[in-house]
Amino acid sequence: MSIVRYAMALIVGTLVLLVLGFILYAMVFTGFFAANAEPGAGAVAKDPPDMLFIYLSELILAALLCVVIGCWAGVSGMVAGFRTGAVFGFLLSLSISMMFYGTVNYMNLQATLFDVVLTTVRVAVAGAVIGLVLRRKRPAGSPAAVSG
């Protein structure tokens, strides 16, 4: 994987995660999460949030996706990136969410599981974009490869 393609995939993946996160969490489902917060959850939330650490978090997640998609899974293309991102995002989010649910009074179980769904969608879409940027080019004269 060339460093230029990796950097492009990293930037685009980070932007997808940030934009989808803002749309889903700050615009569309903000009321749902507020309604399903545990009593006292507002006391632990930063207002306003520290955006630098949110940006860094999404950058790190995009970097991890680039490594998983481009190096470890060795997949290529948008569909394969979406699938890999969905599985990776689901398992990572489920693991972290279950740990938080078991240790912190922040959200009820319904909101915790819904957060897993939203995170899976975000990471799957970012994985599709990263897979598209990192796709391998076919050698000249080779038959078209089946996408996926």
C-alpha positions in Angstrom: 0.0 0.0 0.0 1.6 3.3 -1.1 1.9 6.0 1.5 0.0 8.5 -0.7 -3.0 6.2 -1.1 -2.9 5.4 2.6 -2.9 9.1 3.5 -5.8 9.8 1.1 -7.7 6.9 2.6 -6.9 8.1 6.1 -8.2 11.6 5.3 -11.3 10.5 3.5 -12.1 7.9 6.1 -11.7 10.4 8.9 -14.0 12.9 7.2 -16.7 10.2 6.6 -16.6 9.2 10.3 -16.8 12.8 11.4 -19.6 13.9 9.1 -21.7 10.8 9.7 -21.0 11.1 13.5 -22.2 14.7 13.5 -25.3 13.9 11.4 -26.3 10.8 13.3 -25.4 11.8 16.9 -25.7 15.6 16.9 -28.6 16.1 14.5 -30.8 13.0 13.9 -30.7 11.0 17.1 -29.7 13.5 19.7 -33.2 13.4 21.3 -33.2 9.6 21.4 -29.9 9.5 23.3 -31.0 12.3 25.6 -34.3 10.4 26.4 -32.3 7.2 27.0 -29.6 8.6 29.2 -29.3 7.4 32.7 -30.0 9.9 35.5 -26.9 12.0 36.1 -25.4 11.3 32.7 -25.3 15.0 32.0 -22.9 15.5 34.9 -20.2 13.4 33.1 -20.7 14.8 29.6 -18.5 17.7 28.5 -20.4 20.8 27.4 -19.1 21.8 25.0 -17.3 18.6 23.9 -13.5 18.8 23.4 -13.5 18.5 19.6 -9.7 18.0 19.3 -10.1 14.6 21.0 -13.1 13.7 18.9 -11.1 14.5 15.7 -8.2 12.4 17.0 -10.5 9.5 17.9 -11.9 9.4 14.4 -8.4 9.8 12.8 -7.2 6.8 14.9 -10.3 4.7 13.9 -9.7 5.6 10.3 -6.1 4.6 10.6 -7.0 1.3 12.2 -9.5 0.7 9.4 -6.9 1.4 6.8 -4.6 -1.2 8.4 -7.4 -3.8 8.7 -8.7 -3.3 5.2 -5.5 -2.6 3.3 -3.0 -4.8 5.1 -4.6 -7.5 7.3 -7.7 -8.4 5.5 -6.1 -7.7 2.1 -9.5 -6.8 0.6 -9.9 -4.5 -2.3 -12.8 -2.3 -3.4 -15.8 -0.6 -2.0 -18.0 -3.6 -1.3 -15.3 -5.6 0.4 -14.3 -2.5 2.4 -17.9 -2.0 3.4 -18.2 -5.7 4.6 -14.9 -5.6 6.4 -15.8 -2.2 8.0 -19.2 -3.5 9.1 -17.8 -6.6 10.8 -14.9 -4.7 12.3 -17.1 -1.8 13.4 -19.8 -4.1 14.9 -17.4 -6.2 16.9 -15.3 -3.3 18.1 -18.3 -1.2 19.1 -20.1 -4.1 20.7 -17.1 -4.9 22.8 -16.5 -1.3 23.9 -20.3 -0.7 24.5 -20.7 -3.8 26.6 -17.7 -2.7 28.7 -19.1 0.8 29.2 -22.6 -0.6 29.9 -21.1 -2.9 32.6 -19.1 -0.2 34.2 -20.7 3.2 33.7 -24.2 4.6 34.3 -24.4 6.6 31.1 -27.0 5.1 28.8 -29.7 2.4 29.1 -29.3 -0.9 27.3 -31.6 0.2 24.4 -29.4 3.2 23.7 -26.2 1.2 24.2 -27.3 -1.3 21.5 -28.5 1.4 19.2 -25.2 3.1 19.5 -23.6 -0.2 18.3 -25.9 -0.1 15.2 -25.0 3.5 14.4 -21.3 2.9 14.9 -21.5 -0.2 12.7 -23.1 1.9 9.9 -20.5 4.7 10.3 -17.5 2.3 10.2 -19.0 0.3 7.3 -19.4 3.4 5.2 -16.0 4.6 6.1 -14.7 1.1 5.3 -16.3 1.3 1.8 -14.7 4.6 1.1 -11.3 3.4 2.4 -11.6 0.2 0.4 -12.4 2.3 -2.7 -9.3 4.5 -2.2 -7.1 1.5 -1.4 -8.4 -0.8 -4.2 -5.8 -2.6 -6.2 -5.6 -1.9 -9.8 -5.8 -4.8 -12.2 -2.8 -5.4 -14.5 -3.4 -4.3 -18.0 -5.1 -6.9 -20.1 -6.4 -8.9 -17.2 -10.1 -9.9 -17.1 -12.4 -7.8 -14.9 -12.3 -9.1 -11.3 -15.5 -9.8 -9.5 -16.1 -7.0 -7.1 -16.7 -7.9 -3.4 
